Amino acid sequence: MSAVRLPPVPALLLAMLSIQGGAALAKTLFPDLGPGGTSALRVSLAAVILLAVFRPNLRALGRAGWAAVVPYGLALGLMNLAFYQSLLHLPLGLAVTIEFVGPLALAMALSRRAQDFAWVALAGLGIWLITPHGSGGEAVSLVGIGLALLAGAFWAAYILAGGRLGRSVPGTTGVAAGMLVAALVTLPFGVAQAGTKLLTPNLFLLGVGVAVLSSALPYTLEMIALRAIPARVFGVMMSIEPAIAALSGWLFLQEHLSGAQWLAMLCVIAASAGINLSSRQGEGP
């Protein structure tokens, strides 16, 4: 019997649904574990899964390999901590929308094309609409916005570090080692915030679900998609992730966004798709 082959577009859509479903599940753990404990549990369990599946030879990395792995793991761990902390203050859809500004700014910086300033300006308009002034005085946490922007900055650093890692450490060894470093980054925050609650059986099992949905499953599905579609098409499709996050927040967390906030999200989605569509083949992150 031949193996079932998932087409690339459904694989990518399932990956985005999995990531945002995992984020919604993670947010339900906040009352017990807090964002630090939840982040530590997710990243640590993801590291265990990757190490068990890929069985990397960490001793073979050498000094040059670890020099590429450590920045990647640091960016990954700090990105998770900042993003989960932002979810304390923002709906899931808004947090993902604001976080997208990081990769957008990086794409503009790497392309250095004048037309990309228009796309970034459109994304800036979206962020302005989210702020209390831009959304007619609605209560949107400036602390949450700042944390989501910080997560976006770490996301941009993660992209740059990931490019260097891919050139220095081929295969899955670098990714598994980077996730191990990210676990070491997040664990002190998790232990400080949640302590022994991290080992509570029912919470631990939910953490396994978060790790699978947010890391192991989408990583596999994205690899399927990347093998079959150009990186630019991949980037354009990924641009709809804020909308998927908003729908996930509405469905699983009963989070509702205003009309201005949906408009802000559309601005960021259009900006992300625009930069990817206008980029030349092989250009950008």
C-alpha positions, -999 to +999 in steps of 0.1 A: +000+000+000+014+034-010+019+061+016-007+089+016+009+120+001-006+153+013-006+181-013+015+211-004-012+237+000-034+216+023-003+207+042+006+244+048-030+253+058-030+224+083+004+236+096-010+271+103-042+256+118-021+234+140+002+262+152-027+286+161-047+257+177-017+250+198-014+286+208-051+287+218-045+255+239-014+270+254-034+301+265-058+279+285-028+268+306-020+303+317-041+303+349-022+273+362+013+277+347+015+313+335+031+323+302+066+314+314+056+280+326+036+273+295+064+284+272+090+263+291+068+232+289+061+237+252+097+243+242+112+216+265+088+189+253+093+199+217+131+195+222+125+161+237+104+151+207+129+164+181+158+147+199+139+114+201+128+115+165+160+127+148+186+114+172+212+141+163+249+136+171+254+167+192+290+159+198+298+162+161+286+198+159+320+213+170+327+249+179+315+263+146+283+243+147+275+255+182+283+290+173+254+288+148+231+268+171+233+290+202+220+323+186+192+303+168+182+287+201+184+320+220+162+338+195+137+309+195+134+307+232+131+345+238+106+347+209+084+321+226+086+338+260+078+373+247+049+360+225+033+340+253+037+370+276+019+392+251-010+368+251-017+378+287-027+412+274-039+407+239-063+384+219-044+357+200-053+373+166-039+407+175-007+393+191+001+373+159-008+403+137+016+426+156+043+399+158+043+398+119+059+432+119+093+417+127+096+395+096+081+423+075+107+448+086+134+423+080+121+416+045+122+453+037+157+457+052+170+428+031+153+439-002+162+476+000+136+483-027+116+516-025+082+499-031+086+478+000+084+510+021+048+513+010+040+478+023+057+484+056+038+517+058+006+497+053+016+474+081+023+505+103-012+517+096-025+484+108-005+487+141-018+523+145-054+510+141-048+485+169-036+511+194-062+528+217-060+560+197-063+543+164-092+521+173-114+548+188-102+545+223-109+508+228-089+491+256-059+475+239-029+470+262+002+490+252+022+465+272+008+437+251+016+456+219+052+462+231+056+425+240+042+413+206+066+437+188+095+423+209+084+388+199+085+400+163+120+414+167+131+380+181+113+363+151+134+384+127+165+374+146+154+338+145+150+340+107+186+354+103+200+329+128+181+301+111+196+310+077+231+309+092+223+276+109+210+260+077+243+269+060+265+257+088+247+226+100+228+208+073+199+184+081+179+183+113+207+182+138+209+220+140+171+224+145+170+198+173+201+213+190+186+248+187+154+236+203+175+222+232+191+256+237+157+272+236+145+248+263+175+258+285+165+295+279+129+291+289+132+266+317+144+290+344+114+313+337+091+283+338+104+269+370+103+304+386+067+309+376+052+275+378+075+254+399+064+218+404+031+224+387+050+217+355+050+181+364+013+179+373+000+150+351-030+166+334-011+199+328+019+179+315-003+160+290-018+193+278+018+206+274+025+175+252-005+185+231+008+221+228+043+209+218+029+186+191+005+211+177+028+241+179+061+225+169+064+189+158+033+186+136+035+220+118+073+216+113+067+183+094+038+198+074+058+229+065+087+207+052+062+189+030+050+222+016+085+237+011+096+208-010+068+213-035+062+251-037+085+281-042+095+300-011+077+331-023+044+313-026+050+298+008+055+333+022+023+346+006+003+318+020+018+322+055+006+358+054-029+347+062-018+333+096-030+363+116-065+357+103-063+320+112-051+330+147-081+354+151-105+326+141-087+302+165-091+327+193-127+332+185-135+295+182-115+282+212-111+312+235-142+333+227-121+363+218-138+388+196-122+416+176-136+449+166-141+461+131-110+484+133-090+455+146-100+433+117-091+461+094-057+464+111-052+427+105-061+429+068-035+457+065-007+435+079-018+405+058-018+426+027+016+441+035+031+406+041+016+392+009+027+423-010+063+420+000+064+383-008+047+388-042+070+417-052+102+400-041+125+385-067+132+348-067+157+340-040+155+374-024+146+380+012+143+357+042 
